[in-house]
Structures are given as structure tokens and as C-alpha cells.
Amino acid sequence: MRVFVLLILLAGCNREHRNQAPVQRVNAIKEPSLVILGTVQDAGSPHIGCRKNCCNALFENPDPTRMVVSLGIVDPKTNQRWIIEATPDLPRQLNVLNEFAGVENKTPDGILLTHAHIGHYAGLMYLGREAMNTDRVPVYALPRMKNYLETNGPWSQLVNLKNITLIEIRPEEKIQLSPALSITPVAVPHRDEFTETAGYLIEGPLKKVLFIPDIDKWEKWDKNIAELIKTVDYAFLDATFFDGEEIQTRNLNEIPHPFVVESISLFNQLPVSERNKIHFIHLNHTNPLLNPAGKAYKKLHGQGYKVARYGTALPL
């Protein structure tokens, strides 16, 4: 199995640009692949208004790898690329995806949305005439999400100006992206204030991937997540909060997610070979798993789990 990792060069230059970390060019992908374009919760890291230790230093010296959760899909045989989620980091994420695909300044062949929380669709703004002014970029969305974009500004302007073309998708109905790649939306429960919420099952010639970045609690789902993990090769799963202790200023009933400690308790019933498939993703700025040198991160790895790593490409 070939695994590519995007290297971030941290060498400094002059004072004006000291926080900019140029991306090292990578060899273009030669096989259908998944690219991890972001791993952080919607509002990013550092988090607006945060004055905790987890953010203070990052305001002065941003970490260019801390982008909002997103996956890219590449089929080099058809020269196509897709992005799951349109995040506030979309400009940089599209650039990275194009680097992996070996193309420049090309709009994606499609954007697949999960739901209408800011980190997952706000990046559509960059497709408008104030920015890229794209021409009919396919945007895949579940029915309520599609209607939301059609009937609420500024998103409706993207539709009216034909910057995007909305394509309605439905849970459990497979979408053939290319001869080698398909993707199937799955409905998950998650604070559906404006729209429903989707996860995705991605299938390539060799591998299957489950992507569930947001869900309320595993027990609220009508599917058995432990059994689903057995059917795939990689599982990118909601790890917003490590536990309830890290967020003491918010009512967690308003922002429910499965704590990582709860997920581990559930998944420890699985053999290590199954745990190895799990990549925790969608990490809040307070989550100790953002620190690869920390105790929580090392303990997690010791139990056979992984934390999604920005810039990694996995063959499909």
C-alpha cells in the first residue's frame, strides 16, 4: 500500500511572511486515491475568541496543517477530482488537491456536501463572482440541503448565476463518480436545524471508506457503527471532543457528539485489526489529540487507533 504524506516546510523567511509555510510539491497520484484535506472542527484552530493555551501560540504562529475537515478524491485515469465539504479553507484545499492530481488552477469536478453547519458548506462562497466565478460546478446535496441552497441567499445567487449546479442525492443511492469510483450517502442524526446530515461510503477498485465527520451519538443512529467498520478498509469518524471536560463553557446538550472516550469504549470490543481502520477526524480546537506528542494521542495509538493526518493520500 502506497501512502503519500504532504510535507509542510517550516523554514522561515522575512518577518512579513514568517507565518507562511510553503507546500512542498508532491508527485502526482497515479492511482485512484483519497486525500485528507482537513481534520479540524468547523471553526478551525486557533478558534475565534479563544484565549486558552490551545490557541494562544497559534494566533502568533498558525499551523498550516490545521484546516477544517475535508476529503479529496482523485481518479488520475479520468483526470477528475472531487471534494467532500466546502470549508472556509477551500482555496488552500483545492490547491493541495490539484497538487496531488498534477493539475493547476482547475475547479473540482464536483463538491459533495454533508450538511449546513458553517465548516461544511461556507466555502461555497469562493465559487461566486466575488472570487472564482466558476461555471456550473456540480454540487451534490441531500434534498433539504439542496432546497436550502436554492432558497437562501447568498447561496441562491450561486445557483442563479450558474456558478454551481445542484444535484440532488438520496441516502443509500449510489453515485457513480467515474468508472472506478462511486460514493453513497448515508443519513446520520445530527442537529438538523436547516438540513439533514449525510455521511458517505466511498468505493474504489480496491478499498472502501466510511466518512462520518458529524453525528450526535452512535446510539442514536439506526446503524451499528461497529458492524459498519468491519465492511470497510478505512473509517473516518467524528472525534470532535475527547471528553466532556475540555468544554466547560458550553452546554454540550446543544452540541452533542460522541466523545472519543465513548467511541473507544465501544470500539475496544473490536480486534486490533479493525481498530486500525479507524481514523478520528473533525477535532475541536480543545481536543488533546491535536497534539501528536501528547499523552492522549500516544495512548490512542497504543490501542490501535489513528488520528487523521492532513496531507495523507490513501489508495482506493
C-alpha positions as CSV (number, residue, x, y, z in Angstrom):
1,M,0.0,0.0,0.0
2,R,1.4,3.4,-1.0
3,V,0.8,6.3,1.4
4,F,1.8,9.8,0.4
5,V,2.2,12.5,3.0
6,L,2.2,16.2,2.2
7,L,5.3,17.7,3.8
8,I,5.0,21.2,5.2
9,L,8.2,23.2,5.1
10,L,8.5,25.3,8.2
11,A,11.7,27.2,7.2
12,G,11.2,30.9,7.8
13,C,11.8,33.9,5.5
14,N,11.5,37.6,6.2
15,R,9.4,39.0,9.1
16,E,6.5,39.9,6.9
17,H,6.0,36.3,5.7
18,R,7.2,34.4,8.8
19,N,3.9,32.6,9.3
20,Q,3.6,31.3,5.7
21,A,4.7,27.7,5.2
22,P,5.1,26.9,1.5
23,V,3.8,23.5,0.5
24,Q,6.4,21.1,-1.0
25,R,5.2,19.8,-4.3
26,V,4.3,16.2,-4.3
27,N,4.5,13.6,-7.0
28,A,1.2,13.4,-8.8
29,I,-1.1,10.5,-7.8
30,K,-1.0,7.6,-10.3
31,E,-4.0,5.6,-8.9
32,P,-7.4,6.3,-7.6
33,S,-6.9,7.8,-4.1
34,L,-8.3,9.6,-1.1
35,V,-6.6,12.7,0.1
36,I,-7.1,14.1,3.6
37,L,-7.5,17.9,3.1
38,G,-8.5,18.9,6.7
39,T,-9.1,17.4,10.1
40,V,-10.3,20.2,12.4
41,Q,-13.8,21.1,13.5
42,D,-15.8,23.8,11.7
43,A,-14.4,27.0,13.3
44,G,-10.8,25.9,12.9
45,S,-7.7,26.1,15.1
46,P,-6.9,28.6,16.5
47,H,-10.6,29.2,17.3
48,I,-12.1,32.7,17.3
49,G,-12.2,34.3,20.7
50,C,-10.2,31.5,22.3
51,R,-7.5,32.6,24.8
52,K,-6.6,29.2,26.1
53,N,-3.2,27.6,25.8
54,C,-4.5,25.5,22.9
55,C,-4.9,28.7,20.8
56,N,-2.7,31.5,22.1
57,A,0.5,30.5,20.3
58,L,-1.4,29.6,17.1
59,F,-2.6,33.2,16.7
60,E,1.0,34.3,16.5
61,N,2.3,31.2,14.6
62,P,-0.5,29.5,12.7
63,D,-0.1,25.8,11.9
64,P,-0.8,25.5,8.2
65,T,-1.8,21.8,8.6
66,R,-4.8,22.7,10.8
67,M,-7.5,23.0,8.1
68,V,-11.2,22.3,8.5
69,V,-12.4,18.8,7.9
70,S,-12.5,17.7,4.2
71,L,-11.6,14.8,2.0
72,G,-10.5,14.9,-1.7
73,I,-11.0,12.1,-4.2
74,V,-8.8,11.7,-7.3
75,D,-9.1,9.5,-10.3
76,P,-6.0,10.1,-12.4
77,K,-7.3,7.8,-15.2
78,T,-10.1,10.2,-16.0
79,N,-8.2,13.3,-14.7
80,Q,-11.1,14.1,-12.3
81,R,-11.1,15.4,-8.7
82,W,-13.9,15.8,-6.1
83,I,-14.0,17.4,-2.7
84,I,-16.2,16.3,0.2
85,E,-17.2,19.5,2.1
86,A,-16.8,23.1,1.0
87,T,-15.0,24.5,4.0
88,P,-13.7,28.0,4.9
89,D,-10.3,26.6,3.9
90,L,-11.5,25.7,0.4
91,P,-9.0,27.9,-1.5
92,R,-5.9,26.2,0.0
93,Q,-7.6,22.7,0.0
94,L,-8.3,22.9,-3.7
95,N,-4.7,24.0,-4.3
96,V,-3.4,21.0,-2.4
97,L,-5.8,18.6,-4.2
98,N,-4.6,19.9,-7.5
99,E,-1.0,19.4,-6.4
100,F,-1.8,15.7,-5.8
101,A,-3.7,15.4,-9.1
102,G,-0.9,17.1,-11.0
103,V,-3.1,19.9,-12.4
104,E,-3.2,23.7,-11.8
105,N,-6.0,26.2,-11.5
106,K,-8.7,23.7,-12.2
107,T,-12.1,23.7,-10.5
108,P,-13.2,20.4,-8.9
109,D,-15.3,18.0,-10.9
110,G,-17.8,18.0,-8.0
111,I,-18.3,19.0,-4.4
112,L,-20.2,16.7,-2.1
113,L,-21.8,18.3,1.0
114,T,-22.8,16.7,4.3
115,H,-24.9,19.4,6.0
116,A,-25.4,23.1,6.6
117,H,-23.1,23.8,9.5
118,I,-20.6,26.5,8.7
119,G,-17.4,24.4,8.3
120,H,-19.1,22.1,5.8
121,Y,-20.6,24.4,3.2
122,A,-19.5,28.1,3.8
123,G,-16.6,27.6,1.3
124,L,-19.1,27.7,-1.5
125,M,-18.7,31.5,-1.3
126,Y,-15.4,31.2,-3.0
127,L,-17.2,29.9,-6.2
128,G,-19.1,33.2,-6.6
129,R,-18.4,36.1,-8.8
130,E,-16.6,37.9,-6.0
131,A,-14.0,35.1,-6.1
132,M,-13.5,32.3,-8.6
133,N,-16.7,32.9,-10.6
134,T,-17.0,29.3,-11.5
135,D,-19.1,27.8,-14.3
136,R,-21.6,25.2,-13.2
137,V,-19.5,23.3,-10.7
138,P,-21.6,20.2,-9.7
139,V,-22.6,20.4,-6.0
140,Y,-24.2,17.2,-4.6
141,A,-26.6,17.6,-1.7
142,L,-29.4,15.7,0.0
143,P,-33.0,17.1,-0.7
144,R,-33.3,19.6,2.3
145,M,-29.7,20.8,1.7
146,K,-30.4,21.3,-2.0
147,N,-33.6,23.3,-1.2
148,Y,-31.8,25.3,1.5
149,L,-29.1,26.5,-1.0
150,E,-31.8,27.2,-3.7
151,T,-33.9,29.4,-1.4
152,N,-31.5,31.2,0.8
153,G,-29.0,33.9,-0.1
154,P,-26.2,34.3,-0.7
155,W,-26.2,30.6,-1.8
156,S,-29.2,31.1,-4.2
157,Q,-27.1,33.6,-6.1
158,L,-24.6,30.9,-6.9
159,V,-27.4,28.9,-8.4
160,N,-29.0,31.8,-10.3
161,L,-25.7,32.9,-11.8
162,K,-24.8,29.3,-12.7
163,N,-21.7,29.3,-10.6
164,I,-22.9,25.9,-9.3
165,T,-25.3,23.2,-10.5
166,L,-27.1,21.5,-7.7
167,I,-27.5,17.7,-7.9
168,E,-30.0,16.1,-5.6
169,I,-28.8,12.9,-4.0
170,R,-30.6,10.5,-1.6
171,P,-29.5,8.2,1.2
172,E,-28.4,4.7,0.1
173,E,-28.4,5.6,-3.6
174,K,-25.0,5.1,-5.1
175,I,-23.5,7.8,-7.3
176,Q,-21.0,6.7,-9.9
177,L,-18.3,9.4,-10.0
178,S,-16.2,7.6,-12.6
179,P,-15.8,4.1,-13.9
180,A,-13.5,3.3,-11.0
181,L,-15.1,5.3,-8.2
182,S,-18.5,5.6,-6.5
183,I,-19.9,7.2,-3.4
184,T,-23.1,6.5,-1.5
185,P,-24.6,9.0,1.0
186,V,-25.9,7.7,4.4
187,A,-28.2,9.6,6.6
188,V,-27.0,10.3,10.2
189,P,-28.7,12.1,13.1
190,H,-27.0,15.5,13.8
191,R,-28.8,18.7,14.9
192,D,-30.6,19.1,11.6
193,E,-31.7,22.7,12.1
194,F,-31.7,23.7,8.5
195,T,-30.9,20.5,6.6
196,E,-30.4,16.8,7.1
197,T,-26.9,15.4,7.6
198,A,-25.1,12.9,5.4
199,G,-22.1,10.7,5.8
200,Y,-20.5,8.9,2.8
201,L,-19.4,5.5,1.8
202,I,-16.6,5.8,-0.8
203,E,-15.7,2.8,-3.0
204,G,-12.7,2.4,-5.2
205,P,-11.3,-0.5,-7.2
206,L,-9.6,-1.9,-4.1
207,K,-10.8,-0.1,-1.0
208,K,-13.9,1.2,0.8
209,V,-14.0,4.2,3.1
210,L,-16.6,5.3,5.6
211,F,-16.7,9.1,6.4
212,I,-18.9,10.3,9.3
213,P,-17.4,13.6,10.5
214,D,-20.6,14.7,12.4
215,I,-23.1,12.6,14.4
216,D,-24.9,13.2,17.6
217,K,-24.2,9.9,19.4
218,W,-23.5,6.5,18.0
219,E,-26.5,5.0,19.9
220,K,-28.9,7.5,18.2
221,W,-28.1,6.0,14.8
222,D,-30.2,3.3,13.3
223,K,-27.0,1.6,12.0
224,N,-24.4,-0.4,14.1
225,I,-21.2,1.5,13.7
226,A,-19.0,-1.4,14.9
227,E,-20.5,-3.7,12.3
228,L,-20.1,-1.0,9.6
229,I,-16.4,-0.7,10.4
230,K,-16.0,-4.4,9.5
231,T,-17.2,-3.7,6.0
232,V,-14.7,-1.0,5.1
233,D,-11.0,-0.5,4.9
234,Y,-10.8,3.0,6.4
235,A,-13.3,4.7,8.7
236,F,-13.0,8.5,9.3
237,L,-15.2,9.1,12.4
238,D,-16.4,12.1,14.4
239,A,-13.9,12.9,17.2
240,T,-15.0,16.5,17.9
241,F,-14.5,16.3,21.7
242,F,-12.1,13.9,23.5
243,D,-14.3,14.0,26.6
244,G,-16.7,16.4,28.4
245,E,-14.0,18.0,30.5
246,E,-12.5,20.0,27.7
247,I,-15.6,22.2,27.0
248,Q,-16.8,23.7,30.3
249,T,-18.3,26.9,28.9
250,R,-20.8,25.4,26.6
251,N,-23.9,23.3,27.1
252,L,-22.9,20.0,25.5
253,N,-26.6,19.1,25.0
254,E,-26.7,21.8,22.4
255,I,-23.6,20.4,20.5
256,P,-23.8,16.6,21.0
257,H,-21.1,14.4,19.6
258,P,-19.7,11.0,20.6
259,F,-16.8,11.7,22.9
260,V,-13.6,9.9,21.8
261,V,-13.5,8.2,25.2
262,E,-17.1,6.9,24.5
263,S,-16.1,5.7,21.0
264,I,-13.0,3.9,22.3
265,S,-15.1,2.2,24.9
266,L,-17.4,1.0,22.1
267,F,-14.7,0.1,19.6
268,N,-12.4,-1.7,22.1
269,Q,-14.7,-4.7,21.6
270,L,-13.2,-4.9,18.1
271,P,-10.0,-6.8,17.3
272,V,-6.9,-4.6,16.8
273,S,-7.1,-5.3,13.0
274,E,-10.5,-3.5,13.0
275,R,-9.4,-0.6,15.2
276,N,-6.5,0.0,12.8
277,K,-9.1,1.1,10.3
278,I,-10.4,4.0,12.4
279,H,-9.0,7.5,11.8
280,F,-10.5,10.0,14.2
281,I,-11.3,13.3,12.5
282,H,-13.2,16.6,13.0
283,L,-11.2,17.6,16.1
284,N,-12.3,20.6,18.1
285,H,-9.6,23.2,18.9
286,T,-9.6,22.0,22.5
287,N,-9.1,18.3,21.6
288,P,-5.8,16.9,23.0
289,L,-5.5,14.6,20.0
290,L,-4.3,17.6,18.0
291,N,-1.0,17.3,19.9
292,P,0.8,14.2,18.5
293,A,3.3,14.5,21.3
294,G,0.6,14.4,24.0
295,K,-0.4,11.5,26.3
296,A,-3.9,11.2,24.8
297,Y,-2.6,10.8,21.3
298,K,0.0,8.3,22.3
299,K,-2.5,6.3,24.4
300,L,-4.9,6.2,21.5
301,H,-2.2,5.0,19.1
302,G,-1.2,2.3,21.6
303,Q,-4.7,0.9,21.5
304,G,-4.6,0.6,17.7
305,Y,-6.4,3.7,16.6
306,K,-5.3,6.6,14.3
307,V,-5.8,10.3,14.1
308,A,-6.5,11.6,10.6
309,R,-3.4,13.3,9.3
310,Y,-3.6,16.3,7.0
311,G,-1.9,15.8,3.6
312,T,-2.1,12.0,3.6
313,A,-3.2,10.2,0.5
314,L,-4.5,6.6,0.6
315,P,-5.1,4.4,-2.4
316,L,-8.6,3.5,-3.2
